[in-house]
Amino acid sequence: MSVGQHSLAGAHDTNQDFHGAVLPGGHLLAAKGIALALADGISSSSVSHLASQTAVGSFLEDYYATSEAWTVRRAAQRVLGATNAWLHGQTQRGEGRFDKDRGYVCTFSALVLKGRDLHLLHVGDSRIYRLHPQSLEQLTEDHRVRHSSVESYLARALGTGPHVEIDYRSWEAEAGEIYVLATDGAYAQLDAAAIHRAIAHHADDLDAAAAALVAQARAAGSDDDATLQLLRIDELPQDDAPQAQLRREGLALPPALTPRSEFEGFTIVRELQVSARSHVLLATDKDSGRPVVLKAPSVDLRGDAAYLDSFVLEEWVARRVDSPHVIKAWPGERRRRHLYVAMEYIEGQTLAQWMTDHPAPPLEAVRAIVEQLAQGVQALHGRDMLHRDLRPENVMIDRDGTVKLIDLANVHVAGLAEGRGGAEQGAPPGTLQYMAPECLLGQPASTAADLFSLAAITYQMLCGQLPYGLSVTRVRTQQDLRNLRYVPLRHHRPDLPAWLDGVLAKALQVAPAKRQEAVSEFVHDLRTPGARFQRAQRTPLVERDPVLFWKCLSAVLGALVVGLLFYIRWRLA
């Protein structure tokens, strides 16, 4: 990428514009991308230059401090929301309290290039353009209300109120594109031809090109502060480029690990599990003496980049989610030579084992486990993550009764998926029996999908069966979805309250929009069901006793046939 920028004060002494750009390298480039931003303070305020400086400075600093799991949109809007609240607070403490034209108010426009995607954020009347051979394409909307040809005012800007609406757009960038960010003191006097000439004359120095364009705007009669930024996209990463922030490059696959062998500061104790995808071992950290679980990738999948990305993702996620109900990563920071994952050792049993030991548990015991499991799921959702593989085998219950989510290899991280040029390919991750029906049809997972899986586990804990049997695993079409029939829980456990079926049936709806809006709502309904669930509903006979129902129906039909025969015989006589 090539960036150029320049700003020139107007007729007054103070430049009320402010601009900046961050072009990070390595890890931050992959995680957050490149950012350009500019702001234009309102001319009627003596403190608006401070608003512009604060808006740009805080954005470029705080955006890079947000969670790597967040999308650009979420991170940027959170930062701008906080900045706006601070500016408005300053306005309320000063001269602008009764006159917003004298407050900490400014426009704001920014471009973020992450991976192959560009993200635009904008409020006010500064502008962002895409440069074409013969024209400038304006990508932003001027938030200005015009009363007449000579009278207008800003309808939206940072600092005018406690809350602000930020325009957001995103699209896939193309190599060779040029984008222009400018305040009104610059763009009012420039056109596409002038910009092309300046870039052609200063092809290797876009700062000089920006300075020439600002000087040209001043010579054309602009007496306002003029700021202009240029972004030229010279090259883009490949669509299938690996997630560099997961840092697996240059690491060799581990050798065969056996009990009592030494490996990167660990002593192998014993094998815990071996599968086609990984080898899991119990080890001891030689520095701390604590038990650690090591997971090594399968040698057979060493050439599968997507698998290796998901493999290292598990520890990456565990280091960024702080919850007592999500497995934690090994806290050490030793330099690694091999590709492996190190996690805490949880002594206890899986939820699948617990279900075997408790085939018909009381409702309160199930609620206690589900509430803890839900807290782990919510911890992921709070960081823009989806588990996507909730199942009893991926839940541990330690000796103190604490429930923990494990196996984070299939977690979807919105911030990492951004800018990779396309949706995930292949079969959806997860286990078919617990997967939300929409995911089986290729639709992307959502928090509603994790909710479905959690509800399916809850149902199975209570009765040992699945809510749709195995029919959900055969879903391939919309017609298959329509043919799914929920089996009422009380068909298996008539001792449980009738309202419980209503809560579970809602969370297990085939249509995601018909489920509870969040995992927290589902947990609340399990503990304190609302009136709509509490209404007494007598279970139909066909569900309570199907055999008796069909016997009764057959008897009625038999009586009707006999009666019909007597009637026909009577009419013929």
N, C-alpha and C positions, 0 to 999 in steps of 0.2 A: 504494500500500500504506500501511496505517496500523499502527503498532507502539506498544505500551505495555508497560512493565515496572516492577516494583517488588520490593524485597527487604527483609525485616525480620528482625533477629537474634532468636533465642529467649531462653530464660532465662539463658544464659551470655553472656559479654561478646563473644565472637568469633563473627561470622557465617560459618559454614562453607559457605554457598551462594555461588555466583558466577554472574553472568549477563552477557550482552552481545548487541548486535545491530549489524549493519553494513548500511546502506542506501546503497550507492554510486550514483553517477550515471554517465551517459554510457557510456564504453567498458566499464568494469568491471561495470556493471549488466547489459549484454548478455552479457559473457563469463563472469561468475561468478554473478550474481544477488544476491538478498538473503539474509542468513544471520542466524538467531537461535540462541542456544545457552545452556544453563544446566547447572550441575554442583552436586552436593550431596556434601560431604565426610562421611565416617563420623564419628559422634559420639565414638567411642572413641579417636580419634587427635588429638593436639595439633597435627599438621601438615596435617591434611586440608584446612584452608582454603587452604593453599598449593597443594595438589593441584587443588582446584576452580578457583582463580585461574589456574593454569598451563594447565589443560585448556581452559578457555573462551578465555583470552587467546591462546594459541598457535593454537587452531583458527581464530579470527576473523582473526588476522594471517597465518598461514601458508597457509591455504586460498586467500586472494586472491593469494598469491605463486606458486602452482603454475601449471603450463603451461596456457594457454588451450585447448590441444588435448585435455586430459584431460577425461573425464567427471566429473560431480560425485562419483559414487561412488568413482572411482579417486583423485581428488584428496583427498577427505575422509578416506578410509580410510588413505591414505598418511600424512597429517598426524596422524591419531589413532594410528596404529601407532607413529610416532616419539614422540609425546607419551607414550603408554603405556610405551614402552621407557625413556624418561627417568625417569618417575615410579617405575617398578619399580627402576631403578638407584639412585635416591635412597633408596628403602625399604631396599634391600640394604646401604646404607652407614650406616643409622641404627638406631633402636630397633625398627623394624619388620622387621628381618632375621629374627628368630625369632618375631615375633608380628605377622602382617599387619594385625591390628586397630589397630596403632599406626603404620602406614605411611602413605605418600603415596597414599591411595586415595580415589576419588570416583566417583559416578555421572556420566553425561553423556547429554544429549539435545539434538538440534539439528534445525532445519528450514531447508532451503535452497530458495528459490523462484527458479528460473531459467527464463525464458521463460514457458511455460504449465504447467510441471511442478514439482511439489513433491517434495523428496527428504528422507527421514527417516533419521536416524542415531541409534542409541540403545544404551546399555549401562547396566545397573543398575535402579533402581526409581523414578527420576524419571519423569514421564509427559508424553505429548503427547496432547491430545484434539482432536476435531473437534466444534464446538458445533452441536447441532441445536435445533429449537424447544422440544422437551420433554426432551432428554437430552444427555448427554455421551458421545461415542463414543471409547473408549480405543483409540489407534492403536499404542501400545507394549505390550510385555510386561514384567512385573516379573520381573527376574532374581533372585528371592529364594526361598530354600528355607525352608519352614515346618515346624518340628518339632512345634509345638503352637499353640494360639491365642495364646500369649504369647511364644513363642520362635521366632526366625527369623534367618537370616543371608543376606548377599548372596552369590549364587552367581557373579556376574560383575560386574566393575567395572574401571575404569581403575586401573592400578598394582598389581594383585594378582599379576601374573605377567609374564614377558618378552613374551608374546604375548596378544592379546585378540581375541575375536570380536565384531564390531560388527554389530548388526542394521541392515538397510537395506531401505527400501521406497521406491517412487516411484509417483506417479499424477498424472493431469492435474487441475489445480486448476480451480475455477469461481469467477467473480466473485461477491462477496457472502459467501463462506465466512469463518468465523472459527475460528482455531485457538488452543489454550491450551497453554502449556508450564508445568509446575509441579513443584515439589519436594513431598515428602510432608507437610511442615509446612503447605502451602497446600491441596493437593487433598483431603486427608482431611476437611476441614470445608466443602467447597463443592459446589454442585450447579448444574445448568443454569439454573435459575430465578434464582439469585443472580447468576450471570454476566450473564444477559440484563438484569437490573435495573441492574447497575453500568454496563454499556455504554450502555443507554438514558439513564441519568442523566448520563453523561460521553461523549456520542457524539463530541464533537470533541476529546477529550483522553483517549486510551487509557492514558496514564501515570496519570492520576487514577483511571481505572476500575480499573487493576491495584492501585494503592495502597488503594483502598476494599475490594477483594476480600481483600487480604492482612490488612488491619485487621479485616475481618469474620471471617476464619479465626482470628485471635488472640483475638477476643472470644468465639468459639465454643469456646474451650478449648485451642487449639493452643499448646504452649510450645516447639515446635521452630522452627528457622530456616524461614522461609516466603518463597518466591520464586515469582513468577508473571509470565508474559509473554503478551501478546495479539498476534495477527497477524490483521488484517482485510484481505481481498483486495478492494480497491475496483474495480480494473479490470485486465484482462489484455491482452497484445498479441494481434494477429490471428494466426491459424494460419499465414498466408503472409507474415508480417512479414519484411522483409529482414534479413540478418545484419548488424546494425549495426556489429559489430566489424570488418567488412571496409572500412568507411569509403569508400564511393564516392559518397555523397550530395553534391550540389552541384558535382560535377566534370563539365565539358563533354566531349563527344567531341572527339578531336584533329582538326585540319584535315588536308587532304591533305598528306602529307609527301613531299618530293622530295629527291634528292641535293643537298647543299650548303646546304639550308635549315636555319634555326635553330629549335630547339624546346625550351623550358624548360631551357636550359643545356646542351643537346646539339646537336651538328652531325650531320645525317644524312649517312651515307656512301653507302649503297646499299641496295637492297631485297634481302632474303634469301628471303622466301617470302610468297605471297599465297594466301589460301584464302577460302572462304565465311564463315569464322568469325573470321579475324583477319588483320592485316597485320604482318609481322615485318621489321624493318629493323636494319641495322648502323649504329651511331652512335658518336660520340666524346664523352665527358664533357669539357666545356671546362675544368672545374676541375682534373681529374687527368690528362687526356690519354689516358685508358684507353678501349679499345673496350668498348661496351655494346650489348646487344641490347634493342631497344624493341619492344614488341608493342602494337598498337592494336586495339581491338575493331572488328568489322564494323559499318558504319553500318546495314546491313539488320537487325541484331539489337538495335538500340538500345532497343527497347521490351520486350525479353525480360529480366525481372528475374533469373530463374534463371541465364541465360547470363552476365549481368554479374556476378553473385555468384561464379560459377565462374571468371570471367576474373580478377578481382582476387584470388581465392583463391590463385592460383599464386605470386605474390610474397609473400603472407602466410605460406604454408607454407615457402617457401624461406628466409625470415628466421628461422624457428623450428627448422629442422632443420640441425644442424651436422654435416655428413659430407662427406668428400672425394669421395663417390660420389653426391652429390645436387647438382644445379645450385644456385648461390648467387644471391641477389638483389643488385642494385646496392646498395652500402653507403651511398649518399648519403641525405640527409634533407631535400632542398630542398622547400619548400612547393609543392604541385601545384595547377594550375588545370584540368588535363585528366585524363581517365581513360586511363591506360596502365600497362603493366607494364615494369619495367626489370630485366634479369637480366645475369649475367656472359656474356661472349662466349667460347665454347669453340671453339678452332680445331682441327679434326680432321675425322672422318667419323662418320656414323651407323653403328650396328650393321648396318643393312640394307645399306649400302654395303660394309661389311667382309665380309658374307656373300656378296655378289656377287663380291668379289675372292678369296674363299677357299671355293670350292664343296664341298671335301672336306677340312676342316682336321683336323689331329691332335687327339686327345682332350685333350692337355695344354694346347693353345692355347685350346680351348673352356672347359676348367676355369678357366683363369686369368681369363677374361672373366666367367664366371658367378659366380665367387667375389666379384669386385668388385661386380658388379650386385646380388648378394644382400646385400652390406653396405649398399648404398643402400636396398634394400627393408626391411631390418631396422631401419635408422635411422628410417624412417617408422613401422614397426610399434611401435617402442619409444615413440613419442609418440601412440599410439592413432590412427594414420593408416593408410589403405589407399590404394595408388596407383590401382588399378582400371583402368589403361590401359597395362599393360606390353606393349610391342611393339618390334620392332627399330628402327622410326623414332623411338621415344622414348628411345633410348639413344645417347649420344655417346661416342666414344673419341678422346681428345685426342692430341696429337703425342707425349706422353710415355707413352702407353699406358694412361692412367687412364680408367676407365669411369665415366660419370656418367649418372644418371637425369635426364631433362628432361621438360618438359610436365607440370606438376603441377596443371593446371586441373581434372582429374577426381578429385583426391584427396578421400577421405572423411575428415573430421575428426570424431571422435566427440564432442568437446566442443562443436563448433559445431552439430552436428545435434541435440543435446539440447535439449528444450524447445520444439521448433518445431511440435508438434502434428500428427504424422502422418508416414508414410513418404514417400520420394521418389516422384514421379509420373513417368510416361513411360517411354521405353525405357531400359534399363540403360546406364550410361556404359561406354565401352571399345570395343574392336575385336573383332568377332564371332569371327574366326579364333583369337584367343588368349584369349577369355573362358571362364571356368569354366562348365561346363554348367548348374550350379544357378542361376547368375545369369541365364541365358537363360530360365529358368522363373519369373523374378521374385523369387527368393529373395535376401535381402540379401547383399552381398559380405562376405567375411571374410578373415583372413590365409591361409586355405586356398585362396581364389580367386586371390590374388596368387601363391601357390606354384604353382598350376596353370599360370598364364600364364608364370611363369619357366621351368617345366619344358618347356612347349610351345616357348618360344624356344630352349632348350638343344637340344631334339630337332631343330628346324629348322636350327640352326647346324651340326649334325653331318651332316645329310643333305640339306638343302634342301627338305624336305617337312614337312607337318604330321602329328601323330600320329594324327588321326582324319580326315585329308583335309579336305574341305569339308563333310562330313556334320554336324559339330558346329554349323555356322552354321544348319542347318535344324531344330535342336531346338526343339520347341514344346510337347511333352507328355512325361509320364513314360515312355510307350512309346517315344518317340524316344530317350530316354536309354538305355533298355534295349537298343535296337538298335545303339548305338554300339559299334564294334569297333576296338580299338587295333591299329595296324599296327606290328609289331615293327621296331625300328630296324635290326636286322641284315638285314631284307629289302632295305633300301637300301644298308647298309654292312656286308657280312659280315666285313670286316676288323676291326671293333670287337669288344671283349670281350663275351662272352655276359652277364656280370653287369650290364652297363650297361643292358640292356633291362629287367632287373628293377627297377633304381633308378628309371628313367624311368617305367615302367608304374605303379609305386606312386604317384609324384607326380602322374600323369595319370589316376588313378582317377576314375570318374564320381562316386562317392560321396565327399564331402569328408572324412568320418570315416576313410576308408581310406587317405588320403594320409599322408605324413610329418607329424608334429605341428607342425613349424616349418620355416621356410626353412633355418635352421642345420642341421637334421637332414638335409635334402636335400643341402646342400653337403658335409656330412660323408660321406654315402653315396657321393657322386661321387668323393671323394678316397680314402676308406678304406671300401669296401663291406664290410658284415658277412657273417657266414657264410651267412646265408640267401640272399644274392645270389651268393656265391662258388661255391655248389654247381654243378658242371658240369651244364648242361642242353642236351641235343642239340636243336637246332631241328628241329621236325617238317618232313618233306619237303614238305608242302603250303605251308609258309612259305618254305623254302629254294628250291624250284623248283616252283611251282604247275603249270607245263605238264607237267613230267615226272610229277608226281603224278597228274594227270588221264589222261595216257597209260597209266600203269601200271594205274590203276583201270579204265579202259575195256578194257584187255587182259584183266584178270581177269574182268570182267563178260562179255566176249565169250566167253572160255573156258568160263564157267559156262553160258552159253546154248547153246553147241555141245554141251557134255556133256549138258545137259538134253534136247536134241533127240535125241541118240543113245540116251539112256535111254528116252525115250518110244517111239522106233521099235523098240527091243529088246523092250519090254513088249507092243507091239501085234503083233510077229511071233510 
